[in-house]
Amino acid sequence: MPRRACPGQVFTSPTPDQMLAAAHAVDGGAGVLFIVKNYSGDMMNFEMAAEMLDRENTTVIVNDDVAVENSTYTTGRRGVAGTLIVEKIVGAAAERSASLMALKALGDDINKATASMGVALTSCTVPAAGKPTFQIGADEMEMGVGIHGEPGRRRVRLARADDIAGELAGAILKDLSLKRGQDVILLVNGFGGTPLLELYLMVNAAHKVLEGAGVKVARHLTGPYVTSLEMAGCSITVSAVDAKALAMWDAPVHTPALRWGA
């Protein structure tokens, strides 16, 4: 089943016309599934596109960010790096010819089982603005930052990787209320300006927090997948999975960002 990404301008939603063009390009007769991060502009434009589309369609809304319930950018929780996990698992099910409504149900289930939180050490600079989105000291961090540089829960002093992972993963575990022995996928996502060496430090720190809670990391993925231009920082995403979802995660994939399997 064909899939398309529909990007807008930097940190801006694509237009309904762009979304319609993408929808027509992928529709093979079984309908179109929109996967949308919960940001006000995206929600409004995708809703307009869905109403204009002359074929069966439905939408999965991703709202995995546990840092804030509301912001100037969204109503409710933001959609961040958990979108990758939703897209990978739903995409694999689509490859196996699952129906449109089955894909919708699967996407909603994966979203409900997924939570993320991020930290920024620097801001990013939108080219059109020419200056950092926010100011932060060299010895400070923004806990709970969004992927467009939105503010988070609080500004704190720099801390060790174990302490950062403790706050991020701790908030995620509290949100998901996972049982001991639960299998999860762990995604440590770089924001664009963070070296892989530092991301792997966070992987190790996150593993310790999850293992301490009795949660089993069945799979993990590390790298700059859902970025914020040149921002230094990262996010931690945890997704509770069963055997079916894990099989969809393991299914072969060949895209510019994700490649594994035959």
C-alpha positions in Angstrom: 0.0 0.0 0.0 1.6 3.4 -1.0 2.5 5.9 1.7 3.4 9.6 1.5 4.7 12.2 3.8 3.2 15.7 3.3 5.5 18.4 4.7 4.8 22.1 4.9 7.2 25.0 5.3 9.6 25.0 8.2 7.5 24.4 11.4 4.3 25.1 9.4 1.4 22.8 8.5 1.1 21.8 4.8 -2.0 23.2 3.1 -5.1 21.2 2.4 -4.3 21.3 -1.4 -1.0 19.6 -0.6 -2.7 17.0 1.5 -5.2 16.3 -1.2 -2.5 15.8 -3.7 -0.7 13.4 -1.4 -4.0 11.5 -0.7 -4.7 11.1 -4.4 -1.2 9.8 -5.0 -1.5 7.0 -2.4 -5.1 5.9 -2.8 -5.3 2.4 -4.3 -9.0 2.0 -3.8 -9.1 0.9 -0.1 -9.3 4.5 1.3 -6.8 6.9 2.8 -5.5 7.0 6.4 -4.2 10.4 7.6 -1.7 10.2 10.5 -1.5 13.7 12.1 0.5 15.2 15.0 -1.7 17.1 17.4 -0.9 20.7 16.5 -3.6 23.3 15.8 -2.6 24.1 12.2 -2.1 20.5 11.2 -5.4 19.5 12.7 -7.3 22.3 11.0 -5.8 21.7 7.6 -6.0 18.0 7.7 -9.7 18.2 8.7 -10.3 20.5 5.8 -8.5 18.1 3.4 -10.5 15.1 4.8 -13.7 16.9 4.1 -12.7 17.8 0.6 -11.4 14.3 -0.3 -13.9 12.4 -2.5 -13.0 9.0 -1.2 -13.2 7.0 2.0 -10.7 8.3 4.7 -10.1 8.4 8.4 -7.5 9.9 10.7 -5.2 8.8 13.5 -4.2 11.7 15.8 -0.9 11.3 17.6 -0.6 13.1 21.0 2.2 11.3 22.8 3.9 14.2 24.5 3.5 14.0 28.3 5.3 17.3 29.1 2.2 19.6 28.8 -1.5 19.0 28.3 -2.0 22.4 26.5 0.3 24.9 24.8 0.1 27.9 22.5 0.6 25.4 19.6 -2.0 22.8 20.5 -5.2 21.9 22.2 -4.3 18.9 24.3 -1.0 17.0 24.2 1.4 17.5 21.3 2.3 14.9 18.8 6.1 14.3 18.8 8.5 11.3 18.2 5.9 8.7 19.0 4.5 9.4 15.5 7.4 7.3 14.1 6.3 4.2 16.1 2.7 4.7 15.0 3.6 5.1 11.4 6.0 2.1 11.3 3.6 -0.3 12.9 0.5 0.9 11.0 2.5 0.9 7.8 3.5 -2.7 8.2 -0.1 -3.7 8.8 -1.1 -1.8 5.6 1.5 -3.8 3.7 -0.3 -6.9 4.9 -3.6 -5.5 3.4 -5.4 -4.6 6.7 -8.6 -2.7 6.1 -8.8 1.0 6.6 -10.8 0.8 9.8 -8.5 -1.9 11.2 -5.5 0.4 10.5 -7.4 3.3 12.3 -8.0 1.1 15.3 -4.4 -0.1 15.4 -3.1 3.4 15.1 -5.3 4.6 17.9 -4.2 1.7 20.1 -0.5 2.3 19.5 -0.9 6.0 20.2 -2.6 5.3 23.5 0.3 3.0 24.5 3.0 5.5 23.5 4.4 8.4 25.5 7.3 10.8 25.0 9.1 13.7 26.6 12.1 15.8 25.5 14.8 18.0 26.7 16.6 20.8 24.9 20.1 22.2 25.7 19.9 24.9 22.9 17.2 26.5 20.8 16.9 26.2 17.1 17.0 29.0 14.5 14.2 29.2 11.9 15.8 30.5 8.7 13.1 33.1 8.1 13.5 34.5 11.7 17.3 34.4 11.7 17.5 34.2 15.5 17.0 31.5 18.1 13.4 30.6 18.9 14.1 31.0 22.6 17.1 32.1 24.8 18.7 29.6 27.1 21.9 29.8 29.2 24.9 27.6 28.5 24.4 25.9 31.8 20.6 25.4 31.4 18.2 22.9 30.0 14.5 23.2 28.9 12.7 20.1 30.2 9.6 19.0 28.2 10.4 21.0 25.1 8.4 20.4 21.9 9.7 19.6 18.4 9.2 23.2 17.2 11.1 24.8 20.1 7.9 25.2 22.2 8.6 25.7 25.9 8.4 22.8 28.3 7.6 22.2 31.9 10.5 24.1 33.4 14.0 25.6 33.0 16.7 23.8 35.0 20.5 23.6 35.4 22.4 21.1 33.3 22.4 17.6 34.9 23.9 14.2 34.3 22.4 11.8 31.8 21.0 9.5 34.5 19.2 12.4 36.1 17.7 13.6 32.8 16.6 10.1 31.9 15.1 9.7 35.4 12.9 12.8 34.9 11.9 12.0 31.3 11.4 8.3 31.6 9.8 8.7 35.0 7.1 11.0 33.6 6.5 8.5 30.8 6.2 5.6 33.2 3.7 7.5 35.3 1.6 8.3 32.3 1.5 4.8 30.8 1.1 3.0 34.2 3.0 -0.1 32.8 2.8 -3.4 34.5 6.0 -5.2 35.5 7.2 -7.5 32.7 5.6 -5.3 29.9 7.5 -5.4 26.6 8.2 -1.9 25.2 9.9 -0.2 22.3 12.4 2.5 23.4 13.1 5.3 21.0 15.9 7.8 22.0 15.4 10.6 19.4 17.9 13.3 18.6 16.7 16.8 17.9 19.2 17.5 15.1 22.3 18.8 16.9 23.1 16.0 19.3 26.0 13.6 18.6 25.1 9.9 18.5 27.6 9.3 21.4 25.5 11.5 23.6 22.3 9.8 22.4 23.7 6.4 23.4 24.5 7.7 26.8 20.8 8.5 27.1 19.9 5.0 25.8 21.9 3.5 28.6 20.4 5.8 31.2 16.9 5.2 30.0 17.4 1.4 30.0 18.4 1.6 33.7 15.2 3.6 34.6 12.9 1.2 32.7 14.6 -1.9 34.0 14.4 -0.5 37.5 10.6 -0.3 37.0 10.5 -3.9 35.8 9.8 -3.0 32.2 11.4 -5.0 29.4 13.0 -3.1 26.5 12.2 -5.6 23.7 13.5 -3.2 20.9 15.2 0.1 20.8 16.0 2.7 18.1 18.4 5.6 18.4 19.1 8.5 16.1 17.8 11.9 14.8 14.4 10.9 13.5 12.0 13.6 14.6 14.2 16.6 14.6 14.0 20.4 15.4 16.5 21.8 12.9 19.9 22.2 14.7 18.6 22.0 18.3 20.8 20.2 20.8 18.7 17.8 22.9 16.7 14.6 22.7 13.5 12.9 23.6 12.7 9.6 25.1 9.7 7.6 23.7 8.3 4.4 25.2 5.6 2.3 23.5 4.0 -0.7 25.2 3.7 -3.5 22.6 2.2 -7.0 22.4 3.5 -9.8 20.1 1.4 -8.6 17.2 2.6 -5.0 17.4 6.2 -6.2 17.8 5.9 -8.3 14.7 4.7 -5.2 12.8 7.7 -3.3 14.1 10.1 -6.0 13.0 8.6 -6.3 9.6 11.0 -5.2 6.8 11.0 -1.5 6.0 12.9 0.5 3.3 12.5 4.2 3.6 15.0 7.1 3.6 15.0 7.1 7.4 14.2 3.5 8.4 15.7 0.4 6.8 15.9 -3.1 8.1 14.9 -6.6 7.1 14.9 -8.2 3.6 
